[in-house]
């Protein structure tokens, strides 16, 4: 397998380096990183069509793109890695659950691949403040997830969205749960100062409809949903 690795946290983020290590450790796959030069979180499926996109070639397997995650996938499949068989985006520092899929650059990168007929997986790690992500642990969970998902058929026009929970140090490894995405809105609250509105929604206080990916992930399990174009 030739796998495009990308994200929305930027090419130098720890999550994509962990993902690279995991994918390259598999005997039957090789990877190429095509990721944003800078942080692009929350950009959704934005693409750039009206100005040049600068691409820095760091090596034969690594490209830093001065644009969005969706553009990274576009450039990868059209020019930089035309023989790609899979797109994996992440590991995102922060959850991408439920309706986050419309906002997330992490997910948009995979969705763009699916539009071009290439299957993919978006992987994110929910952050439960004040805990800090253990990237070594996230790498171990990623191995388990990829072993499982690569063995499953993926219908055309669909892709996997994976969210790791944030557990206390020393907790047992979480189980994988296939579930449905939450359709409930994110918490909306703004602090108003004059004519300026500052978003103050608290992610941890979002609706937890039982059995949805939000509830599964917040309950300490790995939530896996199959999303469709």
Secondary structure as a PSIPRED ss2 file (coil, helix, strand):
# PSIPRED VFORMAT (PSIPRED V4.0)

   1 X C   1.000  0.000  0.000
   2 X E   0.000  0.000  1.000
   3 X E   0.000  0.000  1.000
   4 X E   0.000  0.000  1.000
   5 X E   0.000  0.000  1.000
   6 X E   0.000  0.000  1.000
   7 X C   1.000  0.000  0.000
   8 X C   1.000  0.000  0.000
   9 X C   1.000  0.000  0.000
  10 X C   1.000  0.000  0.000
  11 X C   1.000  0.000  0.000
  12 X C   1.000  0.000  0.000
  13 X C   1.000  0.000  0.000
  14 X H   0.000  1.000  0.000
  15 X H   0.000  1.000  0.000
  16 X H   0.000  1.000  0.000
  17 X H   0.000  1.000  0.000
  18 X H   0.000  1.000  0.000
  19 X H   0.000  1.000  0.000
  20 X H   0.000  1.000  0.000
  21 X H   0.000  1.000  0.000
  22 X H   0.000  1.000  0.000
  23 X H   0.000  1.000  0.000
  24 X H   0.000  1.000  0.000
  25 X C   1.000  0.000  0.000
  26 X C   1.000  0.000  0.000
  27 X C   1.000  0.000  0.000
  28 X C   1.000  0.000  0.000
  29 X C   1.000  0.000  0.000
  30 X E   0.000  0.000  1.000
  31 X E   0.000  0.000  1.000
  32 X E   0.000  0.000  1.000
  33 X E   0.000  0.000  1.000
  34 X E   0.000  0.000  1.000
  35 X E   0.000  0.000  1.000
  36 X E   0.000  0.000  1.000
  37 X C   1.000  0.000  0.000
  38 X C   1.000  0.000  0.000
  39 X C   1.000  0.000  0.000
  40 X C   1.000  0.000  0.000
  41 X C   1.000  0.000  0.000
  42 X C   1.000  0.000  0.000
  43 X C   1.000  0.000  0.000
  44 X C   1.000  0.000  0.000
  45 X C   1.000  0.000  0.000
  46 X C   1.000  0.000  0.000
  47 X C   1.000  0.000  0.000
  48 X C   1.000  0.000  0.000
  49 X C   1.000  0.000  0.000
  50 X C   1.000  0.000  0.000
  51 X C   1.000  0.000  0.000
  52 X C   1.000  0.000  0.000
  53 X C   1.000  0.000  0.000
  54 X C   1.000  0.000  0.000
  55 X E   0.000  0.000  1.000
  56 X E   0.000  0.000  1.000
  57 X E   0.000  0.000  1.000
  58 X E   0.000  0.000  1.000
  59 X E   0.000  0.000  1.000
  60 X C   1.000  0.000  0.000
  61 X C   1.000  0.000  0.000
  62 X E   0.000  0.000  1.000
  63 X E   0.000  0.000  1.000
  64 X E   0.000  0.000  1.000
  65 X E   0.000  0.000  1.000
  66 X C   1.000  0.000  0.000
  67 X C   1.000  0.000  0.000
  68 X C   1.000  0.000  0.000
  69 X H   0.000  1.000  0.000
  70 X H   0.000  1.000  0.000
  71 X H   0.000  1.000  0.000
  72 X H   0.000  1.000  0.000
  73 X H   0.000  1.000  0.000
  74 X H   0.000  1.000  0.000
  75 X H   0.000  1.000  0.000
  76 X H   0.000  1.000  0.000
  77 X H   0.000  1.000  0.000
  78 X H   0.000  1.000  0.000
  79 X H   0.000  1.000  0.000
  80 X H   0.000  1.000  0.000
  81 X C   1.000  0.000  0.000
  82 X C   1.000  0.000  0.000
  83 X C   1.000  0.000  0.000
  84 X C   1.000  0.000  0.000
  85 X C   1.000  0.000  0.000
  86 X E   0.000  0.000  1.000
  87 X E   0.000  0.000  1.000
  88 X E   0.000  0.000  1.000
  89 X E   0.000  0.000  1.000
  90 X E   0.000  0.000  1.000
  91 X E   0.000  0.000  1.000
  92 X E   0.000  0.000  1.000
  93 X E   0.000  0.000  1.000
  94 X E   0.000  0.000  1.000
  95 X C   1.000  0.000  0.000
  96 X C   1.000  0.000  0.000
  97 X C   1.000  0.000  0.000
  98 X H   0.000  1.000  0.000
  99 X H   0.000  1.000  0.000
 100 X H   0.000  1.000  0.000
 101 X H   0.000  1.000  0.000
 102 X H   0.000  1.000  0.000
 103 X C   1.000  0.000  0.000
 104 X C   1.000  0.000  0.000
 105 X H   0.000  1.000  0.000
 106 X H   0.000  1.000  0.000
 107 X H   0.000  1.000  0.000
 108 X H   0.000  1.000  0.000
 109 X H   0.000  1.000  0.000
 110 X H   0.000  1.000  0.000
 111 X H   0.000  1.000  0.000
 112 X H   0.000  1.000  0.000
 113 X H   0.000  1.000  0.000
 114 X H   0.000  1.000  0.000
 115 X H   0.000  1.000  0.000
 116 X C   1.000  0.000  0.000
 117 X C   1.000  0.000  0.000
 118 X C   1.000  0.000  0.000
 119 X C   1.000  0.000  0.000
 120 X E   0.000  0.000  1.000
 121 X E   0.000  0.000  1.000
 122 X E   0.000  0.000  1.000
 123 X E   0.000  0.000  1.000
 124 X E   0.000  0.000  1.000
 125 X E   0.000  0.000  1.000
 126 X C   1.000  0.000  0.000
 127 X C   1.000  0.000  0.000
 128 X C   1.000  0.000  0.000
 129 X C   1.000  0.000  0.000
 130 X C   1.000  0.000  0.000
 131 X C   1.000  0.000  0.000
 132 X C   1.000  0.000  0.000
 133 X C   1.000  0.000  0.000
 134 X C   1.000  0.000  0.000
 135 X H   0.000  1.000  0.000
 136 X H   0.000  1.000  0.000
 137 X H   0.000  1.000  0.000
 138 X H   0.000  1.000  0.000
 139 X H   0.000  1.000  0.000
 140 X H   0.000  1.000  0.000
 141 X H   0.000  1.000  0.000
 142 X H   0.000  1.000  0.000
 143 X H   0.000  1.000  0.000
 144 X H   0.000  1.000  0.000
 145 X H   0.000  1.000  0.000
 146 X H   0.000  1.000  0.000
 147 X H   0.000  1.000  0.000
 148 X H   0.000  1.000  0.000
 149 X H   0.000  1.000  0.000
 150 X C   1.000  0.000  0.000
 151 X C   1.000  0.000  0.000
 152 X C   1.000  0.000  0.000
 153 X C   1.000  0.000  0.000
 154 X C   1.000  0.000  0.000
 155 X C   1.000  0.000  0.000
 156 X C   1.000  0.000  0.000
 157 X C   1.000  0.000  0.000
 158 X E   0.000  0.000  1.000
 159 X E   0.000  0.000  1.000
 160 X E   0.000  0.000  1.000
 161 X E   0.000  0.000  1.000
 162 X E   0.000  0.000  1.000
 163 X E   0.000  0.000  1.000
 164 X E   0.000  0.000  1.000
 165 X C   1.000  0.000  0.000
 166 X C   1.000  0.000  0.000
 167 X C   1.000  0.000  0.000
 168 X C   1.000  0.000  0.000
 169 X C   1.000  0.000  0.000
 170 X C   1.000  0.000  0.000
 171 X C   1.000  0.000  0.000
 172 X C   1.000  0.000  0.000
 173 X C   1.000  0.000  0.000
 174 X C   1.000  0.000  0.000
 175 X C   1.000  0.000  0.000
 176 X E   0.000  0.000  1.000
 177 X E   0.000  0.000  1.000
 178 X E   0.000  0.000  1.000
 179 X C   1.000  0.000  0.000
 180 X E   0.000  0.000  1.000
 181 X C   1.000  0.000  0.000
 182 X C   1.000  0.000  0.000
 183 X C   1.000  0.000  0.000
 184 X C   1.000  0.000  0.000
 185 X C   1.000  0.000  0.000
 186 X C   1.000  0.000  0.000
 187 X C   1.000  0.000  0.000
 188 X C   1.000  0.000  0.000
 189 X C   1.000  0.000  0.000
 190 X E   0.000  0.000  1.000
 191 X E   0.000  0.000  1.000
 192 X E   0.000  0.000  1.000
 193 X E   0.000  0.000  1.000
 194 X C   1.000  0.000  0.000
 195 X C   1.000  0.000  0.000
 196 X E   0.000  0.000  1.000
 197 X E   0.000  0.000  1.000
 198 X E   0.000  0.000  1.000
 199 X E   0.000  0.000  1.000
 200 X C   1.000  0.000  0.000
 201 X C   1.000  0.000  0.000
 202 X C   1.000  0.000  0.000
 203 X H   0.000  1.000  0.000
 204 X H   0.000  1.000  0.000
 205 X H   0.000  1.000  0.000
 206 X C   1.000  0.000  0.000
 207 X C   1.000  0.000  0.000
 208 X C   1.000  0.000  0.000
 209 X C   1.000  0.000  0.000
 210 X C   1.000  0.000  0.000
 211 X C   1.000  0.000  0.000
 212 X E   0.000  0.000  1.000
 213 X H   0.000  1.000  0.000
 214 X H   0.000  1.000  0.000
 215 X H   0.000  1.000  0.000
 216 X H   0.000  1.000  0.000
 217 X H   0.000  1.000  0.000
 218 X H   0.000  1.000  0.000
 219 X C   1.000  0.000  0.000
 220 X C   1.000  0.000  0.000
 221 X C   1.000  0.000  0.000
 222 X E   0.000  0.000  1.000
 223 X E   0.000  0.000  1.000
 224 X E   0.000  0.000  1.000
 225 X E   0.000  0.000  1.000
 226 X E   0.000  0.000  1.000
 227 X E   0.000  0.000  1.000
 228 X E   0.000  0.000  1.000
 229 X C   1.000  0.000  0.000
